Amino acid sequence: MALRNKRVRAGDLTVDPRVQRDHLTHSKLAKIRDNYNRAALGTLQVSERPDGSLVILDGWHRWTIVSELEKDDFPLQCQLHTGLTLEQEAGLFVQFNQQEAANKLDLHKVRVTQGEPVAVAIDEAVRANGWAVGLGEGKIRAILALEKVYYTGEGLHEGHGKTLVADTLRVITTAWGREDAKAVDQNILKAVGQFLFLVEKHWTDETTGRELDHDALAAAMGGLKKGPAGWLAACRGQAEGSAKTLRAVLLHELLTLYNKGRRSGRLPATLITT
């Protein structure tokens, strides 16, 4: 790898979505446009690839406004990184944008490109259940909740984080499908993940074959008349009218749903201590 400073024509630069955000932020573009100052553009971070392409790693917003207001031959001060792999490019994007410039969804996507183990494990578990991380239908935006579930699973034993994320999404998806965004609300994700974790840690017994029936739990959740949004609103109302947290109410509700109508294999009330 090598590094050098060079002025580069704006028209010669490009962007690779694998090592960039999903989209530009309009408010940030407007701020740069309204306060445009050639002398204050700073230095762009750019990867010079073997094929000669010059890929922006940091400075996409500035370059976009320059391309809008200036000609293609406008010179931009760049720090050129040569000899980088795609994974190393992604790593630099994360490093340059760790403070605040990139949101968590952007960082997750690029961490997957980078090959960062936690991001890759979460992404694989999400995709295994027919979802994707991001914005829009069939996508999960609550990346911090997914990370919370992952690290909760790792608390049981190393490597269980991915399994817990996958199991959590499998139960939710079986219950409500992929069309209702509230099904993967951060509160529901964290509650279901913690519930599965508590059952596995304190109740599941491999020697006797005692384990949670995930399909039964999903069926009980799917039978809620008002769906995930109505259930979440009702639980929030319970929490506001008591000293309990929303998470505690959701956990107790999951236990009640699972036990309802069961003659055997009932979960003990002491499982939920919050």
C-alpha positions in Angstrom: 0.0 0.0 0.0 1.2 3.5 -0.8 -0.1 7.0 -0.1 0.4 10.3 -1.9 -1.3 13.7 -2.2 -2.4 14.8 -5.7 -4.9 17.2 -7.3 -7.4 15.2 -9.3 -10.0 16.4 -11.9 -13.5 16.1 -10.4 -14.7 14.4 -13.5 -12.1 11.6 -13.0 -13.5 10.5 -9.6 -16.2 7.9 -9.1 -18.1 6.1 -6.3 -18.4 2.3 -5.6 -21.6 1.6 -3.6 -19.9 -1.4 -1.9 -17.7 1.0 0.0 -20.1 4.0 0.4 -23.4 5.0 1.9 -26.7 3.8 0.4 -27.6 7.4 -0.4 -26.5 11.0 0.1 -28.0 13.2 2.9 -30.0 16.1 1.3 -29.6 18.3 4.4 -25.8 17.9 4.2 -25.7 18.6 0.5 -27.8 21.8 1.1 -25.4 22.9 3.8 -22.3 22.5 1.6 -24.1 24.1 -1.4 -25.3 27.1 0.7 -21.9 27.7 2.2 -19.9 26.7 -0.8 -16.3 27.8 -0.6 -13.6 26.4 -2.9 -10.9 27.0 -0.3 -12.8 25.0 2.4 -13.3 21.8 0.5 -10.5 20.0 2.3 -8.9 16.7 1.2 -10.9 13.8 -0.3 -9.8 10.3 0.5 -9.6 8.2 -2.7 -8.6 4.7 -3.6 -6.6 4.4 -6.8 -7.4 0.9 -8.1 -5.2 -1.2 -10.5 -7.6 -0.5 -13.4 -7.0 3.2 -13.0 -10.4 4.1 -11.4 -10.4 6.6 -8.6 -13.0 5.6 -6.0 -14.0 8.1 -3.3 -13.8 6.7 0.2 -14.5 10.0 2.0 -15.8 13.2 0.4 -18.8 12.0 -1.7 -21.0 14.9 -0.5 -18.4 17.5 -1.3 -17.6 15.9 -4.7 -21.3 15.9 -5.6 -21.7 19.6 -5.0 -18.4 20.4 -6.8 -19.7 18.3 -9.8 -22.9 20.4 -9.7 -21.3 23.8 -9.4 -18.0 23.4 -11.2 -16.7 21.9 -14.5 -15.3 18.4 -14.8 -11.7 19.7 -14.9 -12.0 21.4 -11.5 -9.0 20.2 -9.4 -9.8 18.6 -6.0 -7.1 17.9 -3.4 -7.0 14.1 -2.8 -5.1 11.7 -0.7 -4.6 8.7 -3.0 -4.4 5.2 -1.5 -3.0 2.6 -3.8 -2.7 -1.2 -3.5 -5.9 -1.6 -1.4 -8.1 -4.6 -1.5 -11.9 -4.1 -1.5 -11.9 -5.1 2.2 -9.2 -2.6 3.0 -11.2 0.1 1.2 -14.2 -0.7 3.3 -12.1 -0.6 6.4 -10.9 2.9 5.6 -14.5 4.1 4.9 -15.5 2.9 8.4 -12.4 4.6 9.9 -13.0 7.9 8.2 -16.7 7.9 9.0 -16.7 6.4 12.5 -17.4 9.7 14.3 -20.8 10.8 12.8 -20.6 11.1 9.0 -22.1 7.7 8.3 -25.2 6.3 10.0 -25.3 2.8 11.5 -26.9 1.2 8.4 -24.2 2.6 6.1 -21.5 1.4 8.4 -23.1 -2.0 8.7 -23.2 -2.4 4.9 -19.6 -1.4 4.5 -18.4 -3.6 7.4 -20.0 -6.5 5.6 -17.9 -5.6 2.6 -14.9 -5.3 4.9 -15.5 -8.8 6.1 -15.9 -7.7 9.8 -17.1 -10.9 11.6 -20.0 -9.6 13.6 -21.5 -7.6 10.7 -21.1 -10.6 8.4 -22.7 -13.0 10.9 -25.7 -10.7 11.5 -26.1 -10.1 7.7 -26.0 -13.9 7.0 -28.6 -14.5 9.8 -30.8 -11.8 8.4 -30.6 -12.9 4.8 -31.2 -16.6 5.8 -34.7 -15.4 7.0 -35.5 -13.5 3.8 -34.7 -10.1 5.1 -32.0 -7.5 4.4 -30.6 -4.7 6.5 -31.6 -1.3 5.3 -34.6 1.0 4.6 -37.8 -0.1 2.8 -40.1 -3.0 2.6 -38.6 -6.4 3.6 -35.7 -4.6 5.3 -34.7 -4.2 8.9 -33.4 -0.7 9.9 -33.0 -1.6 13.6 -29.3 -2.6 13.2 -28.5 -1.7 16.8 -31.2 -4.1 18.0 -29.8 -6.9 15.9 -26.4 -6.2 17.3 -27.8 -6.3 20.8 -29.4 -9.7 20.1 -26.1 -10.9 18.6 -24.1 -9.9 21.7 -26.7 -11.4 24.0 -26.3 -14.7 22.3 -22.5 -14.5 22.5 -23.1 -14.3 26.3 -24.3 -17.9 26.3 -21.3 -19.1 24.4 -19.1 -18.0 21.6 -20.7 -18.4 18.2 -24.2 -18.4 19.5 -24.8 -14.8 18.6 -25.6 -15.6 14.9 -27.9 -18.4 16.0 -29.8 -16.2 18.3 -30.3 -13.5 15.6 -31.5 -16.2 13.2 -33.8 -17.8 15.7 -35.3 -14.5 16.7 -36.0 -13.5 13.1 -37.3 -17.0 12.3 -39.9 -16.7 15.1 -40.9 -13.2 14.1 -41.1 -14.0 10.4 -43.1 -17.1 11.0 -45.5 -15.1 13.1 -46.0 -12.0 11.0 -44.3 -12.4 7.6 -42.1 -9.6 6.1 -44.7 -7.0 5.1 -45.3 -5.3 8.4 -42.3 -3.1 9.4 -43.5 -3.1 13.1 -42.7 -6.9 13.2 -39.0 -6.0 13.3 -39.4 -2.9 15.5 -36.3 -2.6 17.8 -38.3 -3.3 20.9 -39.8 -6.5 19.5 -36.5 -7.7 18.2 -34.7 -7.2 21.5 -37.6 -8.7 23.6 -37.9 -11.9 21.5 -34.1 -12.3 21.4 -33.8 -11.9 25.1 -36.8 -14.3 25.7 -35.2 -17.0 23.6 -31.9 -16.4 25.4 -33.4 -16.7 28.8 -35.3 -19.9 27.9 -32.2 -21.5 26.5 -30.0 -20.5 29.4 -32.3 -21.3 32.3 -34.8 -23.9 31.1 -33.7 -25.8 28.0 -32.2 -29.2 29.0 -30.5 -31.2 26.3 -30.2 -34.3 28.5 -34.0 -34.7 28.8 -34.8 -33.2 25.4 -36.6 -30.2 26.9 -36.6 -27.3 24.5 -38.7 -24.4 23.4 -41.2 -25.0 20.6 -40.3 -22.1 18.3 -43.2 -22.8 16.0 -45.7 -22.8 18.9 -44.4 -19.4 20.0 -44.6 -18.0 16.5 -48.2 -19.3 16.2 -49.2 -17.7 19.4 -47.7 -14.4 18.4 -49.3 -14.6 15.0 -52.7 -15.1 16.6 -52.6 -11.7 18.2 -55.6 -9.9 16.6 -54.0 -6.5 16.3 -50.7 -7.7 14.9 -47.3 -6.5 16.0 -48.2 -2.8 16.0 -51.2 -3.3 18.2 -49.4 -5.7 20.5 -46.5 -3.2 21.0 -48.9 -0.4 21.7 -50.8 -2.4 24.2 -47.6 -3.4 26.0 -46.4 0.2 26.0 -49.7 1.2 27.6 -49.2 -1.4 30.3 -45.7 -0.2 31.0 -46.8 3.4 31.2 -49.5 2.5 33.8 -47.1 0.5 36.0 -43.5 0.6 37.3 -42.4 -2.0 34.7 -40.3 -1.3 31.6 -41.6 -1.9 28.1 -39.1 -4.8 27.8 -40.3 -6.4 31.0 -43.9 -6.2 29.8 -43.0 -7.7 26.4 -41.1 -10.6 28.1 -44.0 -11.4 30.4 -46.4 -11.3 27.5 -44.2 -13.7 25.5 -44.2 -16.2 28.4 -48.0 -15.9 28.8 -48.5 -16.4 25.1 -46.3 -19.5 25.0 -47.9 -21.1 28.2 -51.5 -20.4 27.2 -53.4 -23.7 26.7 -50.3 -25.9 27.3 -50.6 -28.9 29.7 -47.0 -29.8 29.5 -43.7 -28.0 28.8 -44.9 -24.8 30.5 -42.3 -22.2 31.2 -41.9 -21.2 34.8 -43.0 -17.7 35.8 -39.6 -17.3 37.5 -37.9 -17.4 34.1 -38.7 -13.7 33.7 -37.2 -11.8 36.7 -37.4 -8.2 35.4 
